[in-house]
Amino acid sequence: MSNDLVLENEILNLIKSAFNAEGNVIKSRRVEVFVKKDQVSSVLLFAKEQRGYIHLSHSTCIDWIEEGEFELIYSILSPKDKIMLYVKTRIDRDNPVMENLDGIWHQLNTYEREMREMYGIEFPGLIGDKEFCLEDWDEIPPMRRDFDTVEFARKTFYQRPGREDAKDVRKTLTEQSGEKIPDFATKYSRE
Amino acid sequence: MNIVKDKKSQHIVDYIKEFARKNSLFVMAYGTGCGAIEIPPTMTSRYDAERFGIRGAATPRQADVLLITGYLAVKTLKRVIRVYEQMQDPKYIIAFGSCTINGGMYFDSYNTINALDRYVPVDVYINGCMPRPEAVIEGFVALQEKIQRGDADNGKKYQENIDWYRENQMKVIKNWNMPDYNW
């Protein structure tokens, strides 16, 4: 097993030159590329058909609320090279529409339905029930960061008294490690 | 229900009735959360719950005990209510773990209820995350003592206070499309 990242750099440079994309080798066997929204299908098809990245491992979404964007990640794996390639793209948070790619891997259908429900991303032409895990949900999608889950639970579910003296463990942990809690995270602090 | 007119004889009849009830607890085979993983060791040879007369039942109409094993999503709560209402009186609920008591580690989740006894009556709470099989058996023994005392009549209480329970249930279950069971 070589440690000079030959295969990693090869696939990275191929995608960089062919699609004019950014990217880097994270570590051994892990490569990430940042592509534009309309290039995702071509990059995925190129990697699948030409380079042997035949396995869709995972697909998920990250909410970058400060930048007003959603980041969609497609993790695909080449069983031959044993490399995981992360294809990342950013879409607008106010108008979250993404191309429906379940024609490439049918498994994407499940992930896209989950993203539609949990983040409210629209996939035009996506087949499947509107309800995936939730039932009769009429708030904003719950995995978005502007959804205040503590406030929602307080308002919806009965809170049994007795938890008032619960301490925020993050404070103790950050004091030990010297790490700073970001401002958006302190919003959920119990103190 | 009084079978005999004499008060002393009724006491003996009650004793035999409760004795039979407490020693044949049929548990509904329905796992709702992560706690269901504690049921197989409780039932199998290491802890052998059947020596207390505890065994599984396939359908709600054959079961006496409904175990709520862990956190309850709102979606699952709807099914639990439906199962509970189908069960025949006398029926008991044992609630498992911290999540059923005050929400546990899911106290701020958008989709799990925090206090089970607002929605269905609970006979015995077992705390722990998760309770070990010894604790589960302890809970069952507590239920058996309650039955022998004649205190375990939550099925009746549920019928009497059905309006209060319905109000709480409908607060979280928005689309109420359930059948009405007239017991």
Interface residues (C-beta under 8 A of the other chain):
Chain A: C133 L134 E135 D136 D138 E139 P142 F147 T149 V150 F152 A153 T156 F157 Y158 Q159 R160 G162 R163 Y188
Chain B: V74 K75 K78 I101 N102 G103 F107 D108 S109 Y110 N111 T112 I113 N114 A115 R118 N168 K171 V172 I173 K174 N175
